[in-house]
């Protein structure tokens, strides 16, 4: 019984992902579902950093960009296998995260926000300017992702790949939060001095979770690039970073379910609002403002508290 | 040999010498209290010993080894734990999880194993949950086990800090005003709890304003005034020292 209750959320998510294709009428909807899943996985990682550990990053799209361009450049210009390129991209993103994290995490609050913002912008500029390799502002084509003799092709196949990845990320995030590592992470958010006195090396933990979230952002950048078959520098730009942070905040900080809901809603919203023709950005902005005024802690924690039980996520 | 030795310890914040030339030694297994009027430097002394501040001058030794300037998380590894005068509870976690954080150093803290929920790690966590419940019971908080820390009353949070510190299985425990802000009944309960902790073999260093409690449970007492050591001795000696009376009540001159 204990096993079942522990895995209930995972089983529900698996059920939803399994049944969803029954109601998705065409490839357009598959496409939206895939984008939702990609965002959800990035946001799960980012929420570990922002929501659980209490550190901000305004440059995470930079890491998405590194993954996307690694998957575009390495196979195209150097003939690498796409999987190897994807791994290399994630490794580069992790190493960059590791190098900048130590000095960055001496900073707090606004300074930390500025430093991560700068990091993201630098990555975006490099991608835009190194036109020989990246195609500059025009972007470049990305070869298909083949494994063995099999190539992932079309929305339906990609859907199942991402369903699997999302399930894994969800499961791994939940595990992490409910582990000694995850508790240390949340504790340093709650009280840095208390967690230090309890033996938590707080800088090490901040750095580790920054690297982990960068790693997943990069992997998802690679997946996005292969899925769409084309990358432009927009994937690494500031607006994409903000979009990701917004998903964390609207869905709910320090909430695993909030990450999913935030990603799903903010991916769907622009599509749903497209009927407003030209005014969709205004409506989109109004909805965000409304959310933040009436649900400052995010959708999931606020609603969970209102409809019984603790707002905390575990 | 003394468990903790402090020698000529000083720290200055700008021109303010918060602690000046303080020396004392704490033998293992005793309750050692630090008292003094407000602003005497008691909490600063704690912050120096537990690594939160780095001393300007002087030496701190644990088991004869110098620890001055060592980071707090490394001191935890050597068996040091503390509570805070102004509560430092993680309000974003449940009461039980706060206690579990105390056991941080006894656990497998690997990130990959945690994400994949290795069976050994999960088993140890379940076991720890039971141990943490036991500690909550020990400090008299069984009723709060499943609550968020943010929904607990002040008096309970004071004891939660003690439970969390005990989870670290310390050899020496620093309690910074565990009874501050508590009513007389709650203070008596804390008094009892501190004695229970001391009886379990943990050396306790206590900062406290409640004189009844201090005189009752301390083996030795250090009196600070304006950052300096005024005197040190047993409860009886301290009580009869005219300097101590002068510091607390003002001299008659």
Boltz contact constraints between the chains, C-beta under 6 A:
constraints:
  - contact:
      token1: [A, 172]
      token2: [B, 115]
      max_distance: 6.0
  - contact:
      token1: [A, 175]
      token2: [B, 115]
      max_distance: 6.0
  - contact:
      token1: [A, 175]
      token2: [B, 117]
      max_distance: 6.0
  - contact:
      token1: [A, 176]
      token2: [B, 114]
      max_distance: 6.0
  - contact:
      token1: [A, 176]
      token2: [B, 115]
      max_distance: 6.0
  - contact:
      token1: [A, 179]
      token2: [B, 114]
      max_distance: 6.0
  - contact:
      token1: [A, 180]
      token2: [B, 107]
      max_distance: 6.0
  - contact:
      token1: [A, 180]
      token2: [B, 109]
      max_distance: 6.0
  - contact:
      token1: [A, 181]
      token2: [B, 109]
      max_distance: 6.0
  - contact:
      token1: [A, 181]
      token2: [B, 111]
      max_distance: 6.0
  - contact:
      token1: [A, 181]
      token2: [B, 114]
      max_distance: 6.0
  - contact:
      token1: [A, 183]
      token2: [B, 97]
      max_distance: 6.0
  - contact:
      token1: [A, 183]
      token2: [B, 100]
      max_distance: 6.0
  - contact:
      token1: [A, 183]
      token2: [B, 101]
      max_distance: 6.0
  - contact:
      token1: [A, 184]
      token2: [B, 104]
      max_distance: 6.0
  - contact:
      token1: [A, 186]
      token2: [B, 92]
      max_distance: 6.0
  - contact:
      token1: [A, 186]
      token2: [B, 93]
      max_distance: 6.0
  - contact:
      token1: [A, 187]
      token2: [B, 90]
      max_distance: 6.0
  - contact:
      token1: [A, 187]
      token2: [B, 101]
      max_distance: 6.0
  - contact:
      token1: [A, 189]
      token2: [B, 92]
      max_distance: 6.0
  - contact:
      token1: [A, 190]
      token2: [B, 90]
      max_distance: 6.0
  - contact:
      token1: [A, 190]
      token2: [B, 91]
      max_distance: 6.0
  - contact:
      token1: [A, 190]
      token2: [B, 92]
      max_distance: 6.0
  - contact:
      token1: [A, 191]
      token2: [B, 88]
      max_distance: 6.0
  - contact:
      token1: [A, 191]
      token2: [B, 90]
      max_distance: 6.0
  - contact:
      token1: [A, 193]
      token2: [B, 88]
      max_distance: 6.0
  - contact:
      token1: [A, 194]
      token2: [B, 88]
      max_distance: 6.0
  - contact:
      token1: [A, 196]
      token2: [B, 72]
      max_distance: 6.0
  - contact:
      token1: [A, 196]
      token2: [B, 73]
      max_distance: 6.0
  - contact:
      token1: [A, 197]
      token2: [B, 72]
      max_distance: 6.0
  - contact:
      token1: [A, 197]
      token2: [B, 82]
      max_distance: 6.0
  - contact:
      token1: [A, 198]
      token2: [B, 76]
      max_distance: 6.0
  - contact:
      token1: [A, 198]
      token2: [B, 101]
      max_distance: 6.0
  - contact:
      token1: [A, 198]
      token2: [B, 102]
      max_distance: 6.0
  - contact:
      token1: [A, 198]
      token2: [B, 104]
      max_distance: 6.0
  - contact:
      token1: [A, 199]
      token2: [B, 73]
      max_distance: 6.0
  - contact:
      token1: [A, 199]
      token2: [B, 76]
      max_distance: 6.0
  - contact:
      token1: [A, 199]
      token2: [B, 104]
      max_distance: 6.0
  - contact:
      token1: [A, 199]
      token2: [B, 105]
      max_distance: 6.0
  - contact:
      token1: [A, 200]
      token2: [B, 73]
      max_distance: 6.0
  - contact:
      token1: [A, 200]
      token2: [B, 104]
      max_distance: 6.0
  - contact:
      token1: [A, 201]
      token2: [B, 73]
      max_distance: 6.0
  - contact:
      token1: [A, 208]
      token2: [B, 111]
      max_distance: 6.0
  - contact:
      token1: [A, 310]
      token2: [B, 148]
      max_distance: 6.0
  - contact:
      token1: [A, 312]
      token2: [B, 148]
      max_distance: 6.0
